[in-house]
Amino acid sequence: MSNTEKIIQEIEGFHQNIEKWFQGKTENQEDLYQELLSGFSPEFKMINGNGDTVTLSMLSEWLPSVFGKFPERSIQVENIEVNHTDHHGLAAYIETQITGETTTRRKSSAVFLLNEEKALWLHLIENWI
């Protein structure tokens, strides 16, 4: 698998899994939790759309509180653009979340660490659009 494919697979797979998590649609909550976190570097940091910094520890503590809280939420990712070197990747994409009558959109930029098997999220910056 090419580095571009690894990054796209990680972005799409994470968003499919976080949608399942928000909806509470899984046969094994612990397995899905571990799958969600397995794509992140231990040094992961995110700046969300509100400008708040979120670490991997904070994300892992937050996830259980939102399991099944949004059974109707759908998430789409589009316009993924990827550039990479042998060991790092940069991706930009648009994420849309629809929950009932509420739609939120964000433009995201992410830095990934690349290894033989996969791409790992290192940094993520989200901006509301």
MMTF fields as JSON, N, C-alpha, C and O atoms, coordinates in Angstrom:
{
  "mmtfVersion": "1.0.0",
  "mmtfProducer": "UNKNOWN",
  "numBonds": 515,
  "numAtoms": 516,
  "numGroups": 129,
  "numChains": 1,
  "numModels": 1,
  "chainsPerModel": [1],
  "groupsPerChain": [129],
  "chainIdList": ["A"],
  "bondAtomList": [4, 2, 8, 6, 12, 10, 16, 14, 20, 18, 24, 22, 28, 26, 32, 30, 36, 34, 40, 38, 44, 42, 48, 46, 52, 50, 56, 54, 60, 58, 64, 62, 68, 66, 72, 70, 76, 74, 80, 78, 84, 82, 88, 86, 92, 90, 96, 94, 100, 98, 104, 102, 108, 106, 112, 110, 116, 114, 120, 118, 124, 122, 128, 126, 132, 130, 136, 134, 140, 138, 144, 142, 148, 146, 152, 150, 156, 154, 160, 158, 164, 162, 168, 166, 172, 170, 176, 174, 180, 178, 184, 182, 188, 186, 192, 190, 196, 194, 200, 198, 204, 202, 208, 206, 212, 210, 216, 214, 220, 218, 224, 222, 228, 226, 232, 230, 236, 234, 240, 238, 244, 242, 248, 246, 252, 250, 256, 254, 260, 258, 264, 262, 268, 266, 272, 270, 276, 274, 280, 278, 284, 282, 288, 286, 292, 290, 296, 294, 300, 298, 304, 302, 308, 306, 312, 310, 316, 314, 320, 318, 324, 322, 328, 326, 332, 330, 336, 334, 340, 338, 344, 342, 348, 346, 352, 350, 356, 354, 360, 358, 364, 362, 368, 366, 372, 370, 376, 374, 380, 378, 384, 382, 388, 386, 392, 390, 396, 394, 400, 398, 404, 402, 408, 406, 412, 410, 416, 414, 420, 418, 424, 422, 428, 426, 432, 430, 436, 434, 440, 438, 444, 442, 448, 446, 452, 450, 456, 454, 460, 458, 464, 462, 468, 466, 472, 470, 476, 474, 480, 478, 484, 482, 488, 486, 492, 490, 496, 494, 500, 498, 504, 502, 508, 506, 512, 510],
  "bondOrderList": [1, 1, 1, 1, 1, 1, 1, 1, 1, 1, 1, 1, 1, 1, 1, 1, 1, 1, 1, 1, 1, 1, 1, 1, 1, 1, 1, 1, 1, 1, 1, 1, 1, 1, 1, 1, 1, 1, 1, 1, 1, 1, 1, 1, 1, 1, 1, 1, 1, 1, 1, 1, 1, 1, 1, 1, 1, 1, 1, 1, 1, 1, 1, 1, 1, 1, 1, 1, 1, 1, 1, 1, 1, 1, 1, 1, 1, 1, 1, 1, 1, 1, 1, 1, 1, 1, 1, 1, 1, 1, 1, 1, 1, 1, 1, 1, 1, 1, 1, 1, 1, 1, 1, 1, 1, 1, 1, 1, 1, 1, 1, 1, 1, 1, 1, 1, 1, 1, 1, 1, 1, 1, 1, 1, 1, 1, 1, 1],
  "groupList": [{"groupName": "MET", "atomNameList": ["N", "CA", "C", "O"], "elementList": ["N", "C", "C", "O"], "formalChargeList": [0, 0, 0, 0], "bondAtomList": [1, 0, 2, 1, 3, 2], "bondOrderList": [1, 1, 2], "singleLetterCode": "M", "chemCompType": "L-PEPTIDE LINKING"}, {"groupName": "SER", "atomNameList": ["N", "CA", "C", "O"], "elementList": ["N", "C", "C", "O"], "formalChargeList": [0, 0, 0, 0], "bondAtomList": [1, 0, 2, 1, 3, 2], "bondOrderList": [1, 1, 2], "singleLetterCode": "S", "chemCompType": "L-PEPTIDE LINKING"}, {"groupName": "ASN", "atomNameList": ["N", "CA", "C", "O"], "elementList": ["N", "C", "C", "O"], "formalChargeList": [0, 0, 0, 0], "bondAtomList": [1, 0, 2, 1, 3, 2], "bondOrderList": [1, 1, 2], "singleLetterCode": "N", "chemCompType": "L-PEPTIDE LINKING"}, {"groupName": "THR", "atomNameList": ["N", "CA", "C", "O"], "elementList": ["N", "C", "C", "O"], "formalChargeList": [0, 0, 0, 0], "bondAtomList": [1, 0, 2, 1, 3, 2], "bondOrderList": [1, 1, 2], "singleLetterCode": "T", "chemCompType": "L-PEPTIDE LINKING"}, {"groupName": "GLU", "atomNameList": ["N", "CA", "C", "O"], "elementList": ["N", "C", "C", "O"], "formalChargeList": [0, 0, 0, 0], "bondAtomList": [1, 0, 2, 1, 3, 2], "bondOrderList": [1, 1, 2], "singleLetterCode": "E", "chemCompType": "L-PEPTIDE LINKING"}, {"groupName": "LYS", "atomNameList": ["N", "CA", "C", "O"], "elementList": ["N", "C", "C", "O"], "formalChargeList": [0, 0, 0, 0], "bondAtomList": [1, 0, 2, 1, 3, 2], "bondOrderList": [1, 1, 2], "singleLetterCode": "K", "chemCompType": "L-PEPTIDE LINKING"}, {"groupName": "ILE", "atomNameList": ["N", "CA", "C", "O"], "elementList": ["N", "C", "C", "O"], "formalChargeList": [0, 0, 0, 0], "bondAtomList": [1, 0, 2, 1, 3, 2], "bondOrderList": [1, 1, 2], "singleLetterCode": "I", "chemCompType": "L-PEPTIDE LINKING"}, {"groupName": "GLN", "atomNameList": ["N", "CA", "C", "O"], "elementList": ["N", "C", "C", "O"], "formalChargeList": [0, 0, 0, 0], "bondAtomList": [1, 0, 2, 1, 3, 2], "bondOrderList": [1, 1, 2], "singleLetterCode": "Q", "chemCompType": "L-PEPTIDE LINKING"}, {"groupName": "GLY", "atomNameList": ["N", "CA", "C", "O"], "elementList": ["N", "C", "C", "O"], "formalChargeList": [0, 0, 0, 0], "bondAtomList": [1, 0, 2, 1, 3, 2], "bondOrderList": [1, 1, 2], "singleLetterCode": "G", "chemCompType": "PEPTIDE LINKING"}, {"groupName": "PHE", "atomNameList": ["N", "CA", "C", "O"], "elementList": ["N", "C", "C", "O"], "formalChargeList": [0, 0, 0, 0], "bondAtomList": [1, 0, 2, 1, 3, 2], "bondOrderList": [1, 1, 2], "singleLetterCode": "F", "chemCompType": "L-PEPTIDE LINKING"}, {"groupName": "HIS", "atomNameList": ["N", "CA", "C", "O"], "elementList": ["N", "C", "C", "O"], "formalChargeList": [0, 0, 0, 0], "bondAtomList": [1, 0, 2, 1, 3, 2], "bondOrderList": [1, 1, 2], "singleLetterCode": "H", "chemCompType": "L-PEPTIDE LINKING"}, {"groupName": "TRP", "atomNameList": ["N", "CA", "C", "O"], "elementList": ["N", "C", "C", "O"], "formalChargeList": [0, 0, 0, 0], "bondAtomList": [1, 0, 2, 1, 3, 2], "bondOrderList": [1, 1, 2], "singleLetterCode": "W", "chemCompType": "L-PEPTIDE LINKING"}, {"groupName": "ASP", "atomNameList": ["N", "CA", "C", "O"], "elementList": ["N", "C", "C", "O"], "formalChargeList": [0, 0, 0, 0], "bondAtomList": [1, 0, 2, 1, 3, 2], "bondOrderList": [1, 1, 2], "singleLetterCode": "D", "chemCompType": "L-PEPTIDE LINKING"}, {"groupName": "LEU", "atomNameList": ["N", "CA", "C", "O"], "elementList": ["N", "C", "C", "O"], "formalChargeList": [0, 0, 0, 0], "bondAtomList": [1, 0, 2, 1, 3, 2], "bondOrderList": [1, 1, 2], "singleLetterCode": "L", "chemCompType": "L-PEPTIDE LINKING"}, {"groupName": "TYR", "atomNameList": ["N", "CA", "C", "O"], "elementList": ["N", "C", "C", "O"], "formalChargeList": [0, 0, 0, 0], "bondAtomList": [1, 0, 2, 1, 3, 2], "bondOrderList": [1, 1, 2], "singleLetterCode": "Y", "chemCompType": "L-PEPTIDE LINKING"}, {"groupName": "PRO", "atomNameList": ["N", "CA", "C", "O"], "elementList": ["N", "C", "C", "O"], "formalChargeList": [0, 0, 0, 0], "bondAtomList": [1, 0, 2, 1, 3, 2], "bondOrderList": [1, 1, 2], "singleLetterCode": "P", "chemCompType": "L-PEPTIDE LINKING"}, {"groupName": "VAL", "atomNameList": ["N", "CA", "C", "O"], "elementList": ["N", "C", "C", "O"], "formalChargeList": [0, 0, 0, 0], "bondAtomList": [1, 0, 2, 1, 3, 2], "bondOrderList": [1, 1, 2], "singleLetterCode": "V", "chemCompType": "L-PEPTIDE LINKING"}, {"groupName": "ARG", "atomNameList": ["N", "CA", "C", "O"], "elementList": ["N", "C", "C", "O"], "formalChargeList": [0, 0, 0, 0], "bondAtomList": [1, 0, 2, 1, 3, 2], "bondOrderList": [1, 1, 2], "singleLetterCode": "R", "chemCompType": "L-PEPTIDE LINKING"}, {"groupName": "ALA", "atomNameList": ["N", "CA", "C", "O"], "elementList": ["N", "C", "C", "O"], "formalChargeList": [0, 0, 0, 0], "bondAtomList": [1, 0, 2, 1, 3, 2], "bondOrderList": [1, 1, 2], "singleLetterCode": "A", "chemCompType": "L-PEPTIDE LINKING"}],
  "groupTypeList": [0, 1, 2, 3, 4, 5, 6, 6, 7, 4, 6, 4, 8, 9, 10, 7, 2, 6, 4, 5, 11, 9, 7, 8, 5, 3, 4, 2, 7, 4, 12, 13, 14, 7, 4, 13, 13, 1, 8, 9, 1, 15, 4, 9, 5, 0, 6, 2, 8, 2, 8, 12, 3, 16, 3, 13, 1, 0, 13, 1, 4, 11, 13, 15, 1, 16, 9, 8, 5, 9, 15, 4, 17, 1, 6, 7, 16, 4, 2, 6, 4, 16, 2, 10, 3, 12, 10, 10, 8, 13, 18, 18, 14, 6, 4, 3, 7, 6, 3, 8, 4, 3, 3, 3, 17, 17, 5, 1, 1, 18, 16, 9, 13, 13, 2, 4, 4, 5, 18, 13, 11, 13, 10, 13, 6, 4, 2, 11, 6],
  "groupIdList": [1, 2, 3, 4, 5, 6, 7, 8, 9, 10, 11, 12, 13, 14, 15, 16, 17, 18, 19, 20, 21, 22, 23, 24, 25, 26, 27, 28, 29, 30, 31, 32, 33, 34, 35, 36, 37, 38, 39, 40, 41, 42, 43, 44, 45, 46, 47, 48, 49, 50, 51, 52, 53, 54, 55, 56, 57, 58, 59, 60, 61, 62, 63, 64, 65, 66, 67, 68, 69, 70, 71, 72, 73, 74, 75, 76, 77, 78, 79, 80, 81, 82, 83, 84, 85, 86, 87, 88, 89, 90, 91, 92, 93, 94, 95, 96, 97, 98, 99, 100, 101, 102, 103, 104, 105, 106, 107, 108, 109, 110, 111, 112, 113, 114, 115, 116, 117, 118, 119, 120, 121, 122, 123, 124, 125, 126, 127, 128, 129],
  "secStructList": [7, 7, 2, 2, 2, 2, 2, 2, 2, 2, 2, 2, 2, 2, 2, 2, 2, 2, 2, 2, 2, 2, 2, 6, 7, 7, 1, 7, 2, 2, 2, 2, 2, 2, 2, 2, 2, 6, 6, 3, 3, 3, 3, 3, 3, 3, 3, 7, 6, 6, 1, 7, 3, 3, 3, 2, 2, 2, 2, 2, 2, 2, 4, 4, 4, 4, 6, 6, 1, 7, 6, 6, 7, 3, 3, 3, 3, 3, 3, 3, 3, 3, 3, 3, 7, 1, 1, 3, 3, 3, 3, 3, 3, 3, 3, 3, 3, 3, 3, 6, 6, 3, 3, 3, 3, 3, 3, 3, 3, 3, 3, 3, 3, 3, 7, 1, 1, 7, 3, 3, 3, 3, 3, 3, 3, 3, 3, 3, 7],
  "xCoordList": [0.851, 0.0, 0.901, 1.883, 0.561, 1.351, 1.091, 0.111, 1.972, 1.785, 0.509, -0.186, 0.194, -1.064, -2.254, -3.185, -2.229, -3.33, -3.445, -4.552, -2.311, -2.336, -3.022, -3.826, -2.698, -3.28, -4.773, -5.561, -5.166, -6.597, -7.354, -8.447, -6.786, -7.441, -7.622, -8.667, -6.624, -6.729, -7.795, -8.588, -7.822, -8.83, -10.229, -11.1, -10.449, -11.785, -12.176, -13.312, -11.253, -11.553, -11.868, -12.801, -11.094, -11.368, -12.755, -13.504, -13.105, -14.4, -15.566, -16.63, -15.384, -16.413, -16.575, -17.694, -15.452, -15.51, -16.04, -16.775, -15.688, -16.2, -17.701, -18.424, -18.176, -19.62, -20.31, -21.336, -19.758, -20.313, -20.302, -21.257, -19.208, -19.073, -20.156, -20.845, -20.307, -21.337, -22.724, -23.566, -22.968, -24.276, -24.464, -25.594, -23.386, -23.468, -23.689, -24.224, -23.278, -23.517, -22.275, -21.478, -22.12, -21.026, -21.422, -22.18, -20.905, -21.156, -20.191, -20.464, -19.051, -18.055, -17.476, -16.611, -17.962, -17.552, -16.047, -15.405, -15.483, -14.047, -13.19, -12.19, -13.575, -12.814, -12.848, -11.827, -14.023, -14.132, -13.323, -12.675, -13.352, -12.562, -11.075, -10.385, -10.594, -9.182, -8.85, -7.775, -9.757, -9.551, -9.456, -8.591, -10.335, -10.292, -8.943, -8.362, -8.446, -7.209, -5.952, -4.887, -6.055, -4.869, -4.252, -3.109, -4.978, -4.461, -3.711, -3.321, -3.497, -2.879, -1.486, -1.24, -0.589, 0.717, 0.506, -0.404, 1.326, 1.202, 1.375, 0.883, 2.061, 2.289, 1.195, 1.355, 0.093, -0.971, -1.471, -1.656, -1.681, -2.327, -3.241, -2.944, -4.352, -5.343, -5.71, -5.773, -5.952, -6.564, -7.93, -8.036, -8.981, -10.325, -10.849, -10.184, -12.035, -12.629, -12.84, -12.967, -12.879, -13.032, -11.694, -11.65, -10.588, -9.26, -8.689, -7.631, -9.379, -8.912, -7.94, -8.135, -6.899, -5.939, -6.419, -6.822, -6.368, -6.792, -5.633, -5.128, -5.212, -4.161, -4.799, -6.015, -3.968, -4.483, -5.111, -6.145, -4.509, -5.067, -6.459, -7.381, -6.601, -7.904, -8.934, -10.081, -8.526, -9.429, -9.87, -11.051, -8.924, -9.26, -10.183, -10.993, -10.073, -10.976, -12.351, -13.351, -12.415, -13.667, -14.523, -15.748, -13.897, -14.653, -15.74, -16.867, -15.472, -16.536, -17.763, -18.873, -17.578, -18.709, -19.651, -20.778, -19.208, -20.063, -20.483, -21.076, -20.186, -20.606, -22.128, -22.788, -22.683, -24.122, -24.925, -26.155, -24.287, -24.997, -25.668, -26.556, -25.253, -25.779, -26.192, -25.519, -27.294, -27.657, -27.981, -27.934, -28.306, -28.652, -27.524, -27.691, -26.395, -25.306, -24.679, -24.37, -24.501, -23.751, -22.543, -22.586, -21.474, -20.226, -19.739, -19.644, -19.432, -18.864, -17.53, -17.358, -16.594, -15.298, -15.161, -15.467, -14.696, -14.551, -13.333, -12.735, -12.993, -11.898, -10.58, -9.881, -10.242, -8.979, -7.819, -7.786, -6.876, -5.652, -4.475, -4.425, -3.519, -2.405, -1.07, -0.934, -0.099, 1.308, 2.112, 1.722, 3.244, 4.023, 5.483, 5.848, 6.308, 7.689, 7.717, 6.668, 8.893, 8.966, 8.431, 7.978, 8.475, 8.136, 7.004, 6.531, 6.565, 5.534, 4.545, 4.884, 3.327, 2.316, 1.519, 1.353, 1.028, 0.157, -1.11, -1.054, -2.243, -3.526, -4.437, -4.399, -5.25, -6.297, -7.596, -7.614, -8.683, -9.975, -11.084, -10.852, -12.294, -13.485, -14.322, -14.583, -14.736, -15.592, -16.934, -16.997, -18.0, -19.356, -20.034, -20.049, -20.598, -21.379, -22.81, -23.067, -23.74, -25.164, -25.815, -25.76, -26.437, -27.151, -28.524, -28.666, -29.547, -30.89, -30.906, -30.556, -31.313, -31.383, -30.083, -29.982, -29.098, -27.857, -26.751, -26.461, -26.141, -25.006, -23.806, -23.898, -22.679, -21.428, -20.403, -20.368, -19.563, -18.513, -17.201, -17.155, -16.15, -14.822, -13.825, -13.927, -12.872, -11.727, -10.601, -10.255, -10.033, -9.01, -7.701, -7.679, -6.609, -5.26, -4.646, -4.728, -4.026, -3.465, -2.064, -1.781, -1.191, 0.143, 0.143, -0.331, 0.682, 0.737, 2.184, 3.028, 2.464, 3.713, 3.458, 2.435, 4.364, 4.181, 5.14, 6.329, 4.604, 5.455, 5.074, 4.266, 5.637, 5.381, 3.906, 3.404, 3.209, 1.835, 0.779, -0.225, 1.005, -0.095, 0.392, 1.584, -0.569, -0.346, -0.911, -2.014, -0.161, -0.599, -0.814, 0.045, -1.962, -2.24, -1.217, -1.001, -0.583, 0.332, -0.248, -0.293, -0.688, -1.29, -2.523, -2.556, -3.532, -4.762, -5.202, -5.254, -5.519, -6.062, -7.392, -7.46, -8.451, -9.786, -10.193, -9.971, -10.785, -11.331, -12.773, -13.063, -13.686, -15.097, -15.256, -14.602, -16.12, -16.461, -17.961, -18.463],
  "yCoordList": [-1.175, 0.0, 1.243, 1.307, 2.208, 3.44, 4.304, 4.099, 5.263, 6.165, 6.982, 7.219, 7.414, 8.139, 7.268, 7.734, 6.008, 5.086, 4.852, 4.76, 4.756, 4.567, 5.746, 5.561, 6.953, 8.147, 8.219, 8.469, 8.005, 8.049, 6.967, 7.215, 5.772, 4.677, 5.039, 4.75, 5.664, 6.041, 7.112, 7.02, 8.118, 9.18, 8.603, 8.838, 7.851, 7.296, 6.289, 6.303, 5.417, 4.405, 5.014, 4.581, 6.019, 6.663, 7.291, 7.127, 8.0, 8.68, 7.688, 7.955, 6.557, 5.512, 4.963, 4.741, 4.746, 4.189, 5.187, 4.796, 6.461, 7.438, 7.64, 7.916, 7.505, 7.56, 6.396, 6.592, 5.185, 4.021, 4.262, 3.925, 4.852, 5.125, 6.09, 5.827, 7.209, 8.181, 7.55, 7.856, 6.67, 6.024, 4.867, 4.436, 4.361, 3.203, 1.908, 0.948, 1.875, 0.71, -0.16, -0.027, -1.049, -2.009, -3.195, -3.055, -4.357, -5.538, -5.604, -6.279, -4.898, -4.941, -3.54, -3.102, -2.855, -1.475, -1.372, -0.449, -2.29, -2.233, -2.401, -1.702, -3.328, -3.509, -2.248, -1.849, -1.617, -0.391, 0.729, 1.504, 0.823, 1.821, 1.651, 2.622, 0.427, 0.155, 0.442, 0.959, 0.111, 0.39, 1.892, 2.346, 2.663, 4.122, 4.682, 5.517, 4.237, 4.788, 4.236, 4.844, 3.102, 2.458, 3.257, 3.0, 4.21, 4.994, 6.243, 7.036, 6.441, 7.67, 7.427, 6.423, 8.354, 8.377, 8.762, 9.534, 8.24, 8.651, 10.161, 10.716, 10.823, 12.272, 13.088, 14.297, 12.461, 13.15, 14.385, 14.376, 15.451, 16.672, 17.202, 17.118, 17.744, 18.302, 19.697, 19.958, 20.586, 21.874, 21.828, 21.817, 21.802, 21.643, 22.97, 24.002, 22.923, 24.095, 25.272, 26.409, 25.009, 26.086, 26.639, 27.551, 26.081, 26.541, 25.855, 26.248, 24.827, 24.099, 22.992, 22.336, 22.786, 21.712, 20.443, 20.468, 19.329, 18.024, 17.052, 16.91, 16.383, 15.369, 13.992, 13.841, 12.998, 11.635, 11.174, 10.507, 11.515, 11.153, 11.756, 11.08, 13.02, 13.684, 13.034, 12.827, 12.711, 12.059, 10.702, 10.36, 9.93, 8.587, 8.642, 7.737, 9.69, 9.857, 10.364, 10.046, 11.147, 11.717, 10.686, 10.7, 9.806, 8.869, 8.095, 8.045, 7.487, 6.744, 7.592, 7.066, 8.886, 9.75, 10.03, 10.475, 9.777, 10.065, 8.798, 8.888, 7.623, 6.39, 6.32, 6.374, 6.2, 6.067, 7.33, 7.267, 8.47, 9.722, 10.365, 11.203, 9.979, 10.606, 9.518, 9.325, 8.8, 7.647, 7.988, 7.11, 9.244, 9.631, 10.372, 10.763, 10.571, 11.362, 10.617, 9.429, 11.346, 10.811, 11.71, 12.917, 11.098, 11.821, 11.492, 10.325, 12.537, 12.365, 13.104, 14.168, 12.513, 13.136, 13.278, 12.351, 14.45, 14.681, 15.55, 16.135, 15.611, 16.462, 16.198, 17.135, 14.922, 14.579, 14.87, 14.378, 15.675, 15.984, 15.525, 15.805, 14.814, 14.226, 14.57, 14.509, 14.929, 15.041, 14.29, 14.236, 13.705, 12.94, 12.846, 13.048, 12.532, 12.12, 10.635, 9.996, 10.09, 8.671, 8.378, 7.264, 9.364, 9.1, 9.952, 9.694, 10.962, 11.877, 12.175, 12.137, 12.467, 12.855, 14.034, 14.222, 14.824, 15.949, 15.776, 15.595, 15.832, 15.689, 16.846, 17.346, 17.256, 18.243, 17.636, 16.95, 17.888, 17.339, 18.143, 18.932, 17.922, 18.546, 17.447, 16.407, 17.699, 16.766, 17.433, 18.579, 16.706, 17.185, 16.218, 15.009, 16.761, 15.962, 16.467, 17.666, 15.525, 15.867, 15.119, 13.892, 15.893, 15.332, 15.979, 17.136, 15.227, 15.797, 16.963, 16.816, 18.124, 19.331, 20.135, 21.153, 19.694, 20.449, 19.868, 18.673, 20.727, 20.338, 21.188, 22.414, 20.53, 21.249, 20.79, 19.622, 21.74, 21.421, 21.985, 23.049, 21.251, 21.702, 21.347, 20.298, 22.226, 21.968, 21.548, 22.27, 20.39, 19.846, 19.647, 19.326, 19.846, 19.546, 18.602, 18.834, 17.53, 16.528, 16.131, 16.0, 15.941, 15.407, 13.962, 13.66, 13.08, 11.654, 11.178, 11.659, 10.235, 9.485, 8.223, 7.565, 7.881, 6.723, 5.611, 5.848, 4.379, 3.216, 2.167, 2.439, 0.991, -0.053, -0.424, -0.703, -0.428, -0.915, 0.153, -0.093, 1.352, 2.314, 3.734, 3.994, 4.643, 6.049, 6.299, 5.851, 7.009, 7.346, 8.85, 9.636, 9.249, 10.662, 11.226, 10.652, 12.351, 13.041, 14.387, 14.695, 15.183, 16.488, 16.671, 16.231, 17.325, 17.625, 19.032, 19.39, 19.824, 21.163, 21.238, 20.988, 21.587, 21.73, 23.199, 23.909, 23.643, 24.999, 24.904, 24.252, 25.556, 25.567, 26.289, 27.3, 25.763, 26.443, 26.527, 27.064],
  "zCoordList": [0.0, 0.0, 0.0, 0.74, -0.821, -0.886, 0.348, 1.064, 0.587, 1.724, 1.583, 2.572, 0.376, 0.149, 0.521, 1.178, 0.107, 0.426, 1.935, 2.464, 2.624, 4.082, 4.77, 5.683, 4.326, 4.94, 4.662, 5.574, 3.422, 3.079, 3.833, 4.341, 3.911, 4.64, 6.109, 6.691, 6.712, 8.129, 8.336, 9.273, 7.481, 7.605, 7.443, 8.281, 6.374, 6.124, 7.197, 7.672, 7.584, 8.596, 9.951, 10.628, 10.35, 11.631, 11.634, 12.597, 10.579, 10.556, 10.486, 11.044, 9.813, 9.833, 11.247, 11.71, 11.929, 13.283, 14.306, 15.213, 14.185, 15.152, 14.947, 15.905, 13.706, 13.468, 14.179, 14.832, 14.059, 14.775, 16.282, 16.982, 16.773, 18.206, 18.671, 19.657, 17.963, 18.323, 18.287, 19.131, 17.313, 17.167, 18.14, 18.369, 18.713, 19.599, 18.845, 19.399, 17.579, 16.724, 16.627, 15.698, 17.594, 17.585, 18.449, 19.409, 18.099, 18.918, 20.096, 21.089, 19.985, 21.052, 21.248, 20.49, 22.266, 22.527, 22.781, 22.281, 23.537, 23.857, 22.606, 22.444, 21.716, 20.478, 19.619, 19.06, 19.513, 18.719, 19.363, 18.66, 20.681, 21.406, 21.091, 20.78, 21.172, 20.881, 19.419, 19.116, 18.522, 17.094, 16.85, 16.099, 17.478, 17.327, 17.775, 17.083, 18.912, 19.466, 18.807, 18.914, 18.132, 17.552, 16.408, 16.028, 15.859, 14.748, 15.163, 14.306, 16.466, 16.952, 17.52, 18.188, 17.244, 17.892, 19.36, 19.66, 20.281, 21.688, 21.882, 22.865, 20.964, 21.058, 20.375, 20.206, 19.979, 19.245, 19.99, 21.207, 19.207, 19.706, 18.619, 17.428, 19.059, 18.148, 18.628, 19.829, 17.678, 17.981, 17.319, 16.093, 18.144, 17.586, 17.035, 17.125, 16.473, 15.843, 16.768, 16.313, 18.067, 19.055, 19.526, 20.352, 18.995, 19.383, 20.609, 21.101, 21.115, 22.296, 21.891, 20.868, 22.688, 22.446, 23.142, 24.305, 22.406, 22.918, 22.716, 21.603, 23.786, 23.699, 23.516, 23.63, 23.234, 23.108, 24.417, 24.403, 25.532, 26.836, 27.023, 27.48, 26.668, 26.789, 25.866, 26.262, 24.636, 23.686, 24.222, 24.16, 24.748, 25.24, 26.453, 26.652, 27.266, 28.411, 27.982, 28.625, 26.905, 26.417, 25.679, 25.801, 24.927, 24.09, 24.844, 24.352, 26.007, 26.684, 27.015, 27.087, 27.215, 27.58, 26.415, 26.631, 25.183, 24.021, 23.276, 22.201, 23.827, 23.164, 23.119, 24.156, 21.913, 21.725, 21.978, 21.995, 22.174, 22.501, 21.293, 21.45, 20.092, 18.875, 17.882, 16.87, 18.16, 17.333, 15.879, 15.017, 15.596, 14.227, 13.51, 12.355, 14.157, 13.555, 12.378, 12.464, 11.284, 10.147, 9.905, 10.145, 9.426, 9.19, 7.787, 7.406, 7.026, 5.693, 5.628, 6.224, 4.889, 4.637, 3.13, 2.381, 2.687, 1.248, 0.969, 1.871, -0.296, -0.787, -0.066, 0.321, 0.113, 0.774, -0.183, -1.311, 0.294, -0.451, 0.394, 1.592, -0.224, 0.521, -0.137, -1.359, 0.679, 0.288, 1.334, 2.5, 0.919, 1.894, 1.491, 0.333, 2.483, 2.281, 2.627, 2.697, 2.841, 3.199, 4.594, 4.857, 5.496, 6.895, 7.46, 8.567, 6.712, 7.201, 6.088, 4.905, 6.485, 5.512, 6.013, 7.218, 5.085, 5.389, 4.569, 3.353, 5.238, 4.552, 4.931, 6.055, 3.979, 4.228, 3.727, 2.705, 4.448, 4.047, 4.701, 5.617, 4.208, 4.785, 5.427, 4.822, 6.661, 7.404, 7.658, 8.102, 7.372, 7.63, 8.59, 8.36, 9.671, 10.616, 10.592, 10.704, 10.444, 10.445, 11.6, 11.679, 12.499, 13.644, 13.659, 14.055, 13.222, 13.132, 12.17, 10.999, 12.66, 11.834, 11.844, 11.159, 12.606, 12.764, 11.891, 11.947, 11.086, 10.255, 10.645, 10.707, 10.907, 11.162, 10.135, 9.746, 9.702, 8.734, 9.249, 9.866, 8.981, 9.373, 8.282, 7.646, 8.078, 7.204, 8.125, 9.06, 7.865, 8.746, 8.005, 6.817, 8.737, 8.264, 9.278, 10.484, 8.785, 9.689, 9.251, 8.061, 10.241, 10.009, 10.496, 11.591, 9.663, 9.983, 10.031, 9.276, 10.919, 10.907, 10.097, 10.286, 9.208, 8.336, 8.727, 8.943, 8.817, 9.013, 7.978, 7.09, 8.079, 7.081, 6.984, 5.895, 8.125, 8.158, 7.93, 7.261, 8.491, 8.495, 8.693, 8.858, 8.671, 8.995, 10.388, 10.703, 11.219, 12.58, 12.691, 12.293, 13.233, 13.468, 14.452, 15.519, 14.098, 14.999, 15.427, 16.618, 14.462, 14.75, 13.875, 12.726, 14.433, 13.703, 14.075, 15.252, 13.057, 13.27, 12.53, 11.326, 13.265, 12.678, 12.685, 13.666, 11.594, 11.497, 11.032, 10.03, 11.759, 11.369, 10.027, 9.773, 9.188, 7.932, 7.796, 6.808]
}
